[in-house]
């Protein structure tokens, strides 16, 4: 998948999530776009798995947040108490992938100083909209899964040839083409590595810029 396709996925998922959240007049609507960014991945299968774990993590976070704020009030240290309880539980249950977006949603409870059912529904809708658009974008745009699997098979085959040639060399003392096979394997590994990681830093940078811009916009809306 090219950088253009990956960037397009981020832009579409983020913008549509924000637009829909604004259409329903949800509080902190831009957070839906942030959740969409955090829910995107390179393969359809991993996106679905991440969405499921984030859903469980969000439900757990809201539950712990409500209990913490109800018992101790709406203070910074109350939010710290929520983190002290929620984070270990999330790691223990294998839902740590949702710590960041879930804590963003719980922070809205602190800002609004409320745990009303309406606000809790608002936060769940933000999550569902953001994650939903991330799933839609990944389902209807190319996945890298097949290409990565193809490189996996090629590398295994090339490594098998290298080991067979090495065994022959040890038995017969004939190492011809040994360096050529190793070089071919090295080149193949480099190509596979580029496929997986060539755009990771760029996309991560784009994500940070989008998050920064959306947070600034949301802050401006709250101030006005």
N, C-alpha and C positions, 0 to 999 in steps of 0.2 A: 504494500500500500504506500502510495506516495505521500510526501509531506502535504501536498495540496488536499488530498483526500482526508487525511487525518485532521487537518486544520478545519476543513469544511464540516466534518463531523462535530468538532467542538463548537463551532459557530452556530450550526443549526440547532443542536441540542440545547445549548445555552439560551439562545435568543427565543426559541419557541417555548421553552419552559418558563422564561421570564414573562413573555407575552401572555401565556395562558394564566399564570398566577396573577398578573395585573388585571386580566379580563375578569377573573373571579373576585377581584378586589381583596386579595389575601394580604395580610400583614407581612412585612418583610419579604415581598414577592421576589426580590432579586436572589434570595437564598435558594429558590428553586433552580435557578441557573447554575449556582455554585455546586449544588448537589448533582446536577447533570454532568458537570465537568468531572467531579470526583468519581462518578459512576461509570464513565466511559473506559473502555479497554480495547485492546487490539483484536480480540476474538469474541465471537458471539457467546460461546460457552462460558468464558470467564466473566463476561458482563452479567449474565443471568445469575451466576453463582454469587458474584459480588452484590447484586441487587437483593438477593434473598438474605444474605448475611447482614446487609445494612438495614433491611426491614426489621429483623429480629433485634439488631443492635439499637435501632431507633426506639422501638417499643420499650426495650429495657431502660434506655436512657430517660425517656419521658416518665416512666414509672418511678425510677430512682429520683429524678429531679422533682417530681411532685411531692414525694415523701420528704425529701430534704428541705424544700421550701416551706412546706406545711408545718414541719416540726421546728424549724429554726428561723423562719422569716426570710426576707429577700435581701440578703447581704452577700458581699463578695466571698466571705468565708463560708457561707452556705453553699455557694457554687463550688468552692474547694471541697466541701464535704461530699457533695454530689460526685465530683471527680474521684475522690478517695474510695468511694464505694463502687461506682460504676466501672471505672477503668479495670480494676482487677477482675471483676465479674466478666467483663467483655473478653478479656484475654483468656480467662478460664474456659469460657464457652466457645471460644474460637471466633468471636464476632468483633475482634479488634479493628477490622477494616472500617467499621462504622463509627469509631470514636470521634473523629474530626467532624463529619457532618452532623452527627447526633448531638454533639456538644454545642454546635452552632445553633441548632434548634432549641436546645434547652436554655441557652443564653437568652433567647427571646422571652422565655418565662420570667427570667430575672429582670430584663429591661422593662417588660410590661407589668411586673410585680403582680402576676396573676397565674393561676393554674386552672382557670375556668374551662369547662368542657369546650366552649367555642374556640378558645385559644389552642387547646390541644388538638382539636380537629383541624385548625388552621395549619399547625406544624406538620401533622400527618399528610395533609394535602400538598404542602410544599415538597415533602419527601416523595410522595407518589408521582407528582408531576415531573420533578427532576429526574427521578429514576426511570419513569415511564418513557420520557423522550430519549434518554440515553439508550434504552433497550430498542426503541423504534429505529433510531439512527443506525445502530449496529446491525439490526436485522436486515435493513435495506441498503446497506453499503458493504463493499467488499471486505472480506475477512482474510487475515494473514495465516490462518491456522493450517490450511492445506499446503501453502508454500513452505512454512516452517517444518511441517512433517516431511515434505519432499527432501529438504536439506538433511533432516535427521537420517533418512534412509541412505542418502548418498554418502554421508560421512561414515556411517556404519560400514557400508560396502568398501569404501576406500581404506578405512582402518583395517578391515579384514585382509585386504590385499597386502597392506604393509606388513602385517604380522605373519602372513604366509611367506612373504619374501624374506622376512627376517629369519624365520625358522629354516628356510632353505639355505640361507647364507650360513647359519650356524652349523648345519649338517654338512654342506658341500664346500663351504668357503668361497662361494660365488655371490658377490654382492652387487652385481650389475643391475641397474635401474632402481636400486634401493633409494638413492637420493631423489630420483625423479618421482617416485611414489610418495615419498615424504613431502616433497615440495607441492605436489598436487593436493595432498591431504591438507597441508597448511593453507593453501590458497582457498580450498573449499571451506575450511573452518572460518577463514576471514570473511568470506562472502556471507556465510550463515550468520556470523556475528554482526555484520553490517546490517543485514535484514532485520535483526531483532533490535539493535541498539542505535542505529545510525541517526534516528530522529528523536530519541528519547529526551535528550537535553533540550532540543528545540521545542518539542511539544510541552515539556515541563515548564519551559520559560513562557510559552504562550499561555499555558494554564494560569501561571502566577499573574501575568498581566491582566487576563480576563477577570480573575478573582479580585485583584486590586481595583480595577475599574468599577466592577459591579458593587463592591463594598463602598467605594467612594460615592457612587450614585445613590445607593441605599441610604448612606449617612446623610447626604444632602437632602434627600426626601424627608427624613425624620426631622432634620433641623428646620426645614421650611414648614 
